[in-house]
Amino acid sequence: MSKVIITEILESESIIAWKESPHGTTFTNPFVLKNLAYKVRWFAAKKGDETLCFWPICINDNNQVYLPDFSYYVGPFWTKIGWNIPNHRLLSRRLEVYESFLNKFENEFGSFTCSLPIGLTDVRAFDWWNYHNEKKPRVKIFPKFTAQISYPESSFKIEKLYREVRRQELKKIEKLDNFYICEDTEPKLIYDLYFSILTKQNLKISESTKNSIKQLYKLTNSEYGFLNVIKDKTNDELAYVALILRAKGISNLVLSLTNDIYRKTGMSVYGIHSTIKKSLNFGDLIFDFNGANSPKRSDDKHSYGAEEKLYFDITYNM
C-alpha cells in the first residue's frame, strides 16, 4: 500500500513550491492560473513530512474538469525534494506519486485532463493506469510540440537565427516606417481581431473566450506578462497585437494576431520580431511560441530559429 497521501491544500501553500520547482511554468503560477480558470483546486502529494508534488485541477462553470482557454502546461509540478532523488528510485517514486493522484482524481472527479510541462517526459505511470483492468478505460496520451528559441544573452542579434526570407521581409517593412509600437489597446479590440481571424477559418469560439481574453489582457498588463501592440501611424488602426505571459526567464507567446489588412506588408514578421526584442529587454532568454502542431504554422515558428520541444497532453474519462 502506498504511503503517499493526496490532500487538498490552499493556494497559498503552492506558491513557494512553484517558485522553487524545476517544472513550474507561468501557467501554473497560482495567481496566473486563478485568473485564467473559472475555479482552481490545489492538491499535493505528501509522504510523511515531505511534500513531493503539486497538481492544480481547473473546474469550469459546469463543475467539470477542464483546461482553461489560452493555457499550456497546466498539470503536476514536482518539489525539489520530490524530484531530486537517485536514479534507482526514480521510477518507483513517480509511479507512487502519479498513481496516488490518479486514484484521487478518479474517485473525486471521474476524469482528469492535464498538460505536462516541458521536461516531464516519463508518461509510463499514465500509460500503465488500469493496465491490468479491462473493465476500466485507459489514459489517453497525446504527444505535442512547441517551438522555443534560447538566446545566449539579451544583447544577442536575434536576426542571425532567422530564415533569409524572414530577414528580407523585416527589412522591407522597417523601411516603410508606417508603424509604431506601443501598449495602448483594449480587450474588445483584441477579441474583435481574434474573432475575425477565427471566423475566416470557420472555427467556433466558445462563450467563455471573451472573458478569457479580458483576463489574459489583465495579466499582460501586470508583472506577469506584457503586451506588444503595433499601430498604423496614418490612422492609428491596430495592425498587430501579441499577449505574452512570462515567468522564470521564459516569455510565452499566448496570442499573436495580425490584422488582415496589413498581412501582406510583412506585419506578422515585424510583430514577432518586435515581441521577441521586447522579451529580451525584460531579461527573458527563452521565447516559447506555445504550440507547433500544424505544418504551416510550425514551419513559420521554426523560421525564427526555434527548436522543437516535446510535451504531453493527457486525458482520462471513466
Residue, then its C-alpha position, 0 to 999 in steps of 0.5 A: m500500500s502506498k504511503v503517499i497521501i493526496t490532500e487538498i491544500l490552499e493556494s497559498e501553500s503552492i506558491i513557494a513550491w512553484k517558485e522553487s520547482p524545476h517544472g513550474t511554468t507561468f501557467t501554473n503560477p497560482f495567481v496566473l492560473k486563478n485568473l485564467a480558470y473559472k475555479v482552481r483546486w490545489f492538491a499535493a502529494k505528501k509522504g510523511d513530512e515531505t511534500l513531493c508534488f503539486w497538481p492544480i485541477c481547473i473546474n469550469d462553470n459546469n463543475q467539470v474538469y477542464l483546461p482553461d482557454f489560452s493555457y499550456y502546461v497546466g498539470p503536476f509540478w514536482t518539489k525539489i525534494g520530490w524530484n531530486i532523488p537517485n536514479h534507482r528510485l526514480l521510477s518507483r517514486r513517480l509511479e507512487v506519486y502519479e498513481s496516488f493522484l490518479n486514484k484521487f482524481e478518479n474517485e473525486f472527479g471521474s476524469f482528469t485532463c492535464s498538460l505536462p510541462i516541458g521536461l516531464t517526459d516519463v508518461r509510463a505511470f499514465d500509460w500503465w493506469n488500469y493496465h491490468n483492468e479491462k473493465k476500466p478505460r485507459v489514459k489517453i496520451f497525446p504527444k505535442f510540440t512547441a517551438q522555443i528559441s534560447y538566446p545566449e544573452s539579451s544583447f544577442k542579434i536575434e536576426k542571425l537565427y532567422r530564415e533569409v526570407r524572414r530577414q528580407e521581409l523585416k527589412k522591407i517593412e522597417k523601411l516603410d516606417n508606417f508603424y509604431i509600437c506601443e501598449d495602448t489597446e483594449p480587450k474588445l479590440i483584441y477579441d474583435l481581431y481574434f474573432s475575425i481571424l477565427t471566423k475566416q477559418n470557420l472555427k467556433i469560439s466558445e462563450s467563455t473566450k471573451n472573458s478569457i481574453k479580458q483576463l489574459y489582457k489583465l495579466t499582460n498588463s501586470e508583472y506577469g506578462f506584457l503586451n506588444v501592440i503595433k499601430d498604423k501611424t496614418n490612422d492609428e488602426l491596430a495592425y498587430v497585437a501579441l499577449i505574452l505571459r512570462a515567468k522564470g526567464i521564459s516569455n510565452l507567446v499566448l496570442s499573436l494576431t495580425n490584422d488582415i489588412y496589413r498581412k501582406t506588408g510583412m506585419s506578422v514578421y515585424g510583430i514577432h520580431s518586435t515581441i521577441k526584442k521586447s522579451l529580451n529587454f525584460g531579461d527573458l532568454i527563452f521565447d516559447f511560441n506555445g504550440a507547433n502542431s500544424p505544418k504551416r504554422s510550425d514551419d513559420k515558428h521554426s523560421y525564427g530559429a526555434e527548436e522543437k520541444l516535446y510535451f504531453d497532453i493527457t486525458y482520462n474519462m471513466 
